[in-house]
Amino acid sequence: MGSESGLRVRQWRVADEVAQMVPTLVRHADPDWPDPETRGRLARNGFRMVRVPDEVMAQLPAEIGGMSLGFDGWHGQVYEWRELAGREIEPQGRAVAIDGRVRRFGGGRLRLMMRGWTMQMEQGPRVYLELLPEYDRSRQTALDQMLGRRRFEGERFLDQTVDLLMEAGWAYALTCEAPGVNWNDDEAGGGSGTERVGPAVDAPPALGELLLKVPRPTAQRELIVFLPRIPDQLYPSDVTIAAKRGPVERRVPR
């Protein structure tokens, strides 16, 4: 399908200024996306995701306070799992909240994996995106590295998998947020969006916070933007193929 179809990913490191970033994202966001079930699953695990019109992307970094680091990569069709974000876990261990339950991990790496490709749907072409968190304790040998072979040892959090069908004309922004932080006040035009539920205690970070929030003292977080690139027509029609082949020579037997 060439370079016209697939997934482009931009990763920004932005200031952790919730009072400025959250209202900006909410102001531009489609209020009906994602569906409530997906939104709840993301929020429980420390992620927030919105989609904004594609043309907003050029002005978004300035509106949210600028960025200190940025990556822009073309992924195209990603049929195998690829690491999107990751954090090393200290050997002494780290407590992490996953789907509301606190678990402790020692050593290894927590990763957010992705894969995605263009699909033909009834409504037209879409880019399918799948996000999967995992805990990786694999240790590659020198032979594994030389052969490009990856032996997975660890745990994949299948209950936290998020799958999306992305449409052309939209940019999909993923960041982190504590599960108790309420963005709905900003959608309604009231409050700062930083009110927490429950007592003010230092709870273990949720999975999304650990993966996408930059450790102190920098006070930054990562904002990952998925930009689907979808042609108007995914597969060439019979008319297009015939036009490219040119006129067919007909031979009449003598």
N, C-alpha and C positions, 0 to 999 in steps of 0.2 A: 504493500500500500504506500510505500515511499515516505518521504518526509512530510507529506501533507496531512497524514493521519497519525494520531497517537497522543502521547502525553508529554507535556512540558512542565517542569517543576522548578519553581523559584523558592529559595529558602533564605529568609531574612532573619537577622538578629536585631531585635528592636528593644527599646527601653521598656521596662516593666512598669509603665505608667498606665495603670488600669483606668484611671479617671479620664484619660485622653483617648486611649486605644479602644476601649469597649464602646463608648458612644459612637465613635467613628465607624467601627465595623457594623454596629447595629443600625446606624442611620442608612447605610448603603445596602444592607442585607435584605434578601428576600425573606419576609416574615413567615412564609408558608413552607420553607425548606430548612432542614430536612424534616421527615415525618417524625411525629412525637416519639415513636419507639426508638428510632435511631438517635434522636436528640438526647433521650434519657440515657441510653447506653453510653454515649460519649461523655455526658456530664458526670455520670457515676464514676467514671474512671479518669476524670481530670482532663478531658479534652473538650474543646468547643470548636464547632465548625459552622461556617456560614458560606453562603454564596452571594457574590456581588456581580453586577454587570461588568463585562470584560473591559469596557472603556474606562472604568473607575481605577483600574490597576495602576495607571501612570501617575495618578495623584495620591494614591493611598499611602506610600511611604512618608511623604511630607505631612499628610494629615495626622498620622499616628505618632509623629515626633521624630521621624528619620530612622535610619538604621546604621549600625556600625559594621555589619558584615553581610554580604549577599552572595548567593550562588544561583546561577541560572543554567539549567541543564535540560537537554532534549533526551527523553527516554524512549520515545516511540512506542513500540509494542513490547510490553514487559510480561513475558509468559512465565518466568520463574521468579521466585521470591527475591526481592532486593531490599537491602537495609535502607530505611529512610532516616531513622534517628536511632541513637543508642547511647547508653550510659554504662560505664564499668561499675560493678558492685565491689565494695571494699571486702577484703578477705574476712574482716571481723563481722561482716554482716550488715544488712540494711532492712528496715521495716518498710513495707510498701502496701498501700491500700489498693486492693484489686476487687472491683465490684462490691465495695462496701465492707470487705473482709480484710483484716490486716494480716499480711504474711511476711515472713522473714527469709531473706535470701542471703547466702554467703558466697562471695566470689562470683565469677562469671560475668555475664553482660545481659542487661535488659535491652531489647531491641523492638522497634516498630518496623515491621516489614510491609512491603507493598508489592502489588502486581496489578497490571491493567492492560487492556487491549480494546480495540474498536470492535463494536458489534453492530450488526444490522437488526434493528428492532422494528416493530410495526409502525412506530411514530417516526422512523428514520434512524440514521446512524447515531450511536451513542458511544462514549468511552466508559467502559466498565472499570471501576477501581475497587480494589479490595485491600483493606488494612488489617493486619494481624499482629498483635503484640506477642512476644515470646521471651522466654528466659533461656539463654544459651550458655551451656557449660562445656561446649566442645573444645577439644584441644587438638589442633591439627598437627600431624607429624610433618617432617620435611618432605616426605614422599607425597603426602596429601597436597601440600602447597605446590609442589612441582607439577603434579598432574591436574591441578585445579579442582581437586575433589574435596567436597565438604561433607563431613560426617556430623550429623546433628545429634547432640546429646543435651537434653533439657526438657522444657515444657512449652507447648504452644497453648495460648489461652484462647481456645476456639469459641468460648462463650462471648468473648469480647470482640470478635471479628465484626468489621463494618464493611458492607458492600454498597456501592453507590453506582448509579447510572448518571454520568455527567453529560450535560448538553452543551452544544456550541453557543457562544455568546455569553457564557458565564465563567467566572473565576471562583474557585473553591478554596477558601482559606481555613487552615487548621492551626490552632494554637492550644495552649494549656490554660487551665483554670481550676482552682480548688472546687470540689463538688459543692461546698456550702455557699459559694459566691453566686449571687442572683443577677443574671443579665436581663431578666424580664422587666425589671423596673426601668431600665434604659429604653426598652422597646415601647413602654407605655409613656415615656417622657418624664418619669419621675425618679428620684433617687440617684445615687452614684453608681449603682451596680456592684457595690463592694460589701453589702450587708451579709453577714454570715449567720448561719443557723446554728444555735446551740452556744455553749459557753466558749469563751475565748481561751482555747488551749492549743498547744502546738501538736497537732495531729500528724501522724506519718503522712508523707506526700502520697497523693494518688499516682497511678501509673503515668498518666499524661504529664503531671507536674514534674516527675522525676526525669522523664524523657525530653521534655521541651523547655523546661525552665533552666536558665544558666545559673550555676551555683554562685552563691555570694562571694565577694561583695559587689559583683557587677550589676546585679538587679536588672537582668535582661531575660527575655524569653524569645523563643523561636516562633516565627510565623512562616508556615509552609503553604505555598499557593500552588494549586493544581490547575493547569490551563489545558483543557482538552482542545485538540486540534482535529476537527472533523470536516472532511470534504462534503460538499452538497450531495454528492453521489458516491457511495462507498464502492460499488462494483460497476464496471463499465457495462453499458447496455449493448444489446446486439447491434443497434444502429451505429454506436461508437466504434465497436470492433470492426464492423464492415467498412466504415469510413477510413479507418487506419490501414486496413488491408488493401484498399483500393478496389478498382473494378475487377470483377472475376472474368477471366478469359474463358469463353465457351468454345469448345472444339466440336465441330460437326463431323461425324464419321463419313468417309467417302464410300 
